[in-house]
Amino acid sequence: MSPNLLLLLLLLLMFFSLSITSSLSSPSPADSPPYLWPLPAEFSFGNETLSVDPAVALIVAGHGGGSPIVRAAFERYMGMIFKHASGRASLLARIRFLRMVEYDITSLKIVVHSGSEELQLGVDESYTLMVSKKDEQSIVGAVTIEANTVYGALRGLETFSQLCAFDYLTQSVQIYKAPWYIQDKPRFQYRGLLIDTSRHYLPIDVIKQIIESMSFAKLNVLHWHIVDEQSFPLETPTYPNLWKGAYSRWERYTVEDASEIVRFAKMRGINVMPEVDVPGHAESWGTGYPDLWPSLSCREPLDVTKNFTFDVISGILAGLLQNKLILRSGKKLLDMRKIFPFELFHLGGDEVNTDCWKNTTHVKEWLQGRNFTTKDAYKYFVLRAQQIAISKNWTPVNWEETFSSFGKYLDPRTVVHNWLVSDICQKAVAKGFRCIFSNQGYWYLDHLDVPWDEVYNTEPLHGINETSHQKLVIGGEVCMWGETADTSVVLQTIWPRAAAAAERMWSTREAVSKGNITLTALPRLHYFRCLLNNRGVPAAPVDNFYARRPPSGPGSCYAQ
Amino acid sequence: MSPNLLLLLLLLLMFFSLSITSSLSSPSPADSPPYLWPLPAEFSFGNETLSVDPAVALIVAGHGGGSPIVRAAFERYMGMIFKHASGRASLLARIRFLRMVEYDITSLKIVVHSGSEELQLGVDESYTLMVSKKDEQSIVGAVTIEANTVYGALRGLETFSQLCAFDYLTQSVQIYKAPWYIQDKPRFQYRGLLIDTSRHYLPIDVIKQIIESMSFAKLNVLHWHIVDEQSFPLETPTYPNLWKGAYSRWERYTVEDASEIVRFAKMRGINVMPEVDVPGHAESWGTGYPDLWPSLSCREPLDVTKNFTFDVISGILAGLLQNKLILRSGKKLLDMRKIFPFELFHLGGDEVNTDCWKNTTHVKEWLQGRNFTTKDAYKYFVLRAQQIAISKNWTPVNWEETFSSFGKYLDPRTVVHNWLVSDICQKAVAKGFRCIFSNQGYWYLDHLDVPWDEVYNTEPLHGINETSHQKLVIGGEVCMWGETADTSVVLQTIWPRAAAAAERMWSTREAVSKGNITLTALPRLHYFRCLLNNRGVPAAPVDNFYARRPPSGPGSCYAQ
């Protein structure tokens, strides 16, 4: 038995003896604050109220404790927790220095066992959080977060921040119902949110706001649907005319912008999965390279007949650049594989209408020459694109139509992305594929008439009963398609409903499936929406039937 | 002649000889970027394109040049300008160090003549901004901002930031149409935005987002309508039960929060004018002190008969505190006059329905005893409240009903705040009062059916022809009433229409009144809305007939 395990057992015993209303095995419904969202896998609490020192010290341990990711997250969360005290080094801290005030909690210990900062699918996000009164006898500090990876520590910090509440009467940050013992981990390894920067360009600062807000709900994949038929905003060093398909000269992302977004997300434990959707949804490619269009009257799907089409796809995925100018001089090499280190790359493949291929002479001849139906050509295109991604060490993700149309030909590593048919994951995992669940009836956030409870009650494993099959559902994703959501409304269309899916994907199936969710989840969701508001995220009222409707009259955040 | 003036003249001569399309006296319509908003008072430009060094050096001069306000603003603006280059100390800066790139503009000189940081009504916000290619012969740097106060320097920095555009092809920040010579100052000294934290609580971070966005449009007064009948969120140390009228224990502002908001605003050259609206719009006061209600069935207006009512008003305005607990111990003294240093304090006085005074026995008797009509009592209340504010060295502001009802009794220092009747400023200034213009038909932002051009074409001086009268209109204010605007929608209800009013109030009357605004203003407003989006502010599409409507389909920010 490792010293850590021993320590944990000792602490467990200690907490059980202290806890007044211990409920480790049966999470209590949200009867009073603190309201945690998403609900941790296991937790127990007591009945004490503890004050937290605004100058709380960070103590780190373990191979990963000293990571800058941990330090930066600690500083971020201290800023959120001590917002009302005008910063940690304020008057309050000075008063404490004069020994006028004694706090119950004066240090936060973060133990991270692994020194690796690699953020990949299935990274260990588990953590243990212990909060108790400082005790001279105690061998640990008052608050301890223990995790195998820095990303587990980030999740623990988020939970800790939700335990902290500013009490306006004493004007101090307090933790209610201590001591707390929380042992937590996600149910699904992939908990995504799609954004769509083709239908409307989203500025970098807005993408960062979205990423930051995702971390509050413990979502961990930003599915970046970069390109679609309307615009091509991303710089592609190998084919520099592609972003001529942007809406304007200003609505673009440089390769450095993409890197910065990935870096910003990683600091919050969030992977970025890019999507380049082929062969449909790609008309904008031809603005820069008209040869990619079968003809001027057939601009989509991309021309399946030309090697040039696949050279461009390969060029996008490679991104190797020999002569890119920086500031009118200088050279650099950029490898898209390094810019997007997440193993998954989404190749789209949805809604491919091949009618105009049939009506374009050279494509028609090519089909006849190969004895291909248009469906064969669609398959040929998708499989060839898959091989390009695989050759560059990516795992391909495709929308479900590829599986429905020619599933047995897909590379077995393919992750099938559900959106259209409710039982497609059931079918895909039965064939051994991994699957991401995004049932459009409930998890498409641009469907404004889906209230929070329908989002919440949508279960990715519905109808999938064998454990081996369940394991192949790597998770789910809510999709914020951009046709009617630009910068002005994107965050309030995402929140609070994305949070409903986030709890479904993080918390235990038992916790989110039983009881009356009006009692077990709704009060906590109200509270979480207000927490988002307090952190500057314009989450919409929870009770609106139509998403993002403004409130109809005056009132409290907590009752909307 | 001072050395500075001499220098200015020399530079002027130099610029005139350089400028290709100089148009100092006749501002050109927005034919191409850079699009400045609001339009400066006087400007000329040329036809050169200059690159700006991401490591641009700040050089300060003058008594106020070393102000931390200037330094902090410089850092903020550099962050906005060089967003796409991953920060100023990035790869690009290193490349420059290796002398691979030479920039045209490598330094920004800020000259501030006055060392005073006092921010009051009428503070000098004028500035001169000169941008030209670095010249070995030149005695000044490539960019110079010269201002009498730090607040003028802030306005100049905003204008400079709008001249800078990230060019995606060269991947550098460029200034088009240089050399620039801009001499600028506001038309009105008071350019306000009202927020309402009673109908919906706005978290501190959201108020900060609003303040930050105001500075982009050169607005300079946040009118904080703190309290109303629905909730009383502000801590009042002298009457600690008042904020029991908050919506919840979390929807509150401490005195420190208020201080922090004022400090944050000052750093951006924005004054905060608090409003405590009496005697109507005050029902929430009685939650903590039911004696303030005439009776349980008459909760508004406040009880005019009791000295206690005026003691509470005096207590709110004093804020002196003898025994306030901080963190369960310690004492502090807080003076509201120091927390809100702006000379104006808004006492409301609007929409006072005195019917229930008449139906409350003790009030009725009090009226009879003094031979007062209810209108007399309303006058008595407002005047007594004014004297309390004046005794604490504030200048009272009152909504126009006080002027309409008993104007000749108002303290002559009173600033009359228009909202209801379109010619009230005309009447008020004729009587020698100062006036703030907020015509509700056009400048109430909660009226969603007023498109941008109607906001833009609303002229505060309409019908006021004598210069001495015009001078008494200190400015105007757009009002973001909170009944249907909470955190989830407040910013997109404010923007972009508040910008239309901001230009009306900043730029010369001639510039905003002549020509076809679809040509002279609309392209620049589109651009400004996208600038707000790029800075993370969710400004709504400009072309929507109804404010804050999301876009109806895919498209570019610049064409919505």
Contacts between the chains, C-beta under 8 A, distances in Angstrom:
chain1	res1	chain2	res2	distance
A	51	B	327	7.0
A	51	B	328	7.5
A	83	B	204	6.3
A	83	B	205	7.3
A	84	B	204	7.4
A	84	B	254	5.9
A	84	B	256	6.8
A	84	B	257	5.9
A	85	B	256	6.9
A	86	B	256	5.4
A	86	B	259	7.3
A	86	B	260	5.0
A	91	B	256	7.8
A	91	B	326	7.9
A	92	B	326	6.9
A	92	B	327	6.4
A	95	B	326	6.5
A	95	B	327	7.1
A	95	B	330	5.4
A	96	B	327	7.9
A	100	B	329	5.4
A	100	B	330	4.8
A	101	B	326	7.6
A	101	B	327	4.6
A	101	B	328	6.7
A	101	B	329	5.6
A	101	B	330	6.6
A	103	B	327	7.9
A	165	B	250	7.6
A	166	B	250	7.7
A	168	B	235	7.4
A	168	B	243	7.5
A	168	B	249	6.3
A	168	B	250	7.5
A	168	B	252	4.9
A	168	B	254	6.6
A	170	B	325	6.6
A	170	B	327	6.1
A	170	B	328	5.3
A	171	B	254	6.1
A	171	B	256	7.8
A	171	B	325	7.2
A	171	B	326	5.6
A	171	B	327	6.0
A	172	B	327	4.4
A	172	B	328	7.0
A	198	B	554	7.6
A	199	B	554	3.9
A	200	B	551	6.7
A	200	B	554	6.5
A	200	B	555	7.0
A	200	B	557	7.3
A	201	B	556	7.2
A	201	B	557	6.3
A	203	B	533	5.5
A	203	B	534	4.4
A	203	B	535	7.8
A	203	B	536	7.0
A	204	B	83	6.3
A	204	B	84	7.4
A	205	B	83	7.2
A	205	B	534	6.8
A	205	B	535	6.4
A	205	B	536	3.7
A	206	B	533	7.0
A	206	B	536	6.0
A	206	B	538	7.8
A	208	B	536	7.9
A	209	B	536	6.1
A	230	B	554	4.5
A	230	B	555	7.7
A	231	B	554	7.9
A	231	B	556	7.8
A	235	B	168	7.4
A	243	B	168	7.5
A	247	B	555	7.1
A	247	B	556	3.5
A	247	B	557	7.5
A	247	B	558	7.4
A	247	B	559	7.9
A	248	B	556	5.3
A	248	B	557	7.8
A	248	B	558	5.3
A	249	B	168	6.3
A	249	B	169	8.0
A	250	B	165	7.6
A	250	B	166	7.7
A	250	B	168	7.5
A	250	B	530	7.1
A	250	B	534	8.0
A	250	B	558	7.3
A	251	B	556	6.1
A	251	B	557	6.6
A	251	B	558	7.7
A	252	B	168	4.9
A	254	B	84	5.9
A	254	B	168	6.6
A	254	B	171	6.1
A	256	B	84	6.8
A	256	B	85	6.9
A	256	B	86	5.5
A	256	B	91	7.8
A	256	B	171	7.8
A	257	B	84	5.9
A	259	B	86	7.3
A	260	B	86	5.0
A	325	B	170	6.7
A	325	B	171	7.2
A	326	B	91	7.9
A	326	B	92	6.9
A	326	B	95	6.5
A	326	B	101	7.5
A	326	B	171	5.8
A	327	B	51	7.1
A	327	B	92	6.4
A	327	B	95	7.1
A	327	B	101	4.6
A	327	B	103	8.0
A	327	B	170	6.2
A	327	B	171	6.0
A	327	B	172	4.4
A	328	B	51	7.5
A	328	B	101	6.7
A	328	B	170	5.3
A	328	B	172	7.0
A	329	B	100	5.3
A	329	B	101	5.5
A	330	B	95	5.4
A	330	B	100	4.8
A	330	B	101	6.7
A	482	B	554	7.0
A	483	B	553	5.9
A	483	B	554	5.3
A	484	B	550	5.2
A	484	B	551	6.0
A	484	B	552	6.6
A	484	B	553	6.9
A	485	B	550	6.4
A	486	B	533	7.8
A	486	B	541	7.4
A	486	B	550	6.9
A	486	B	551	5.2
A	486	B	557	6.9
A	486	B	560	7.4
A	487	B	533	4.1
A	487	B	538	5.5
A	487	B	539	7.6
A	487	B	557	7.2
A	488	B	492	4.6
A	488	B	533	7.4
A	488	B	538	4.6
A	488	B	539	6.2
A	488	B	540	4.4
A	488	B	541	6.6
A	488	B	548	7.1
A	488	B	550	6.6
A	488	B	551	7.8
A	489	B	492	6.9
A	489	B	538	7.0
A	489	B	540	7.9
A	489	B	550	4.4
A	490	B	538	7.7
A	491	B	538	7.0
A	492	B	488	4.6
A	492	B	489	6.9
A	493	B	550	7.9
A	530	B	250	7.1
A	533	B	203	5.5
A	533	B	206	7.0
A	533	B	486	7.8
A	533	B	487	4.2
A	533	B	488	7.4
A	534	B	203	4.4
A	534	B	205	6.8
A	534	B	250	8.0
A	535	B	203	7.8
A	535	B	205	6.4
A	536	B	203	7.0
A	536	B	205	3.7
A	536	B	206	6.0
A	536	B	208	7.9
A	536	B	209	6.1
A	538	B	206	7.8
A	538	B	487	5.5
A	538	B	488	4.6
A	538	B	489	7.0
A	538	B	490	7.7
A	538	B	491	7.0
A	538	B	538	6.9
A	539	B	487	7.6
A	539	B	488	6.2
A	540	B	488	4.4
A	540	B	489	7.9
A	541	B	486	7.4
A	541	B	488	6.6
A	548	B	488	7.1
A	548	B	550	7.7
A	550	B	484	5.2
A	550	B	485	6.4
A	550	B	486	6.9
A	550	B	488	6.6
A	550	B	489	4.4
A	550	B	493	8.0
A	550	B	548	7.7
A	551	B	200	6.8
A	551	B	484	6.0
A	551	B	486	5.2
A	551	B	488	7.8
A	552	B	484	6.6
A	553	B	483	5.9
A	553	B	484	7.0
A	554	B	198	7.6
A	554	B	199	3.9
A	554	B	200	6.5
A	554	B	230	4.5
A	554	B	231	7.9
A	554	B	482	7.0
A	554	B	483	5.3
A	555	B	200	7.0
A	555	B	230	7.8
A	555	B	247	7.1
A	556	B	201	7.2
A	556	B	231	7.8
A	556	B	247	3.5
A	556	B	248	5.3
A	556	B	251	6.1
A	557	B	200	7.3
A	557	B	201	6.3
A	557	B	247	7.5
A	557	B	248	7.8
A	557	B	251	6.6
A	557	B	486	6.9
A	557	B	487	7.3
A	558	B	247	7.4
A	558	B	248	5.3
A	558	B	250	7.3
A	558	B	251	7.7
A	559	B	247	7.9
A	560	B	486	7.4
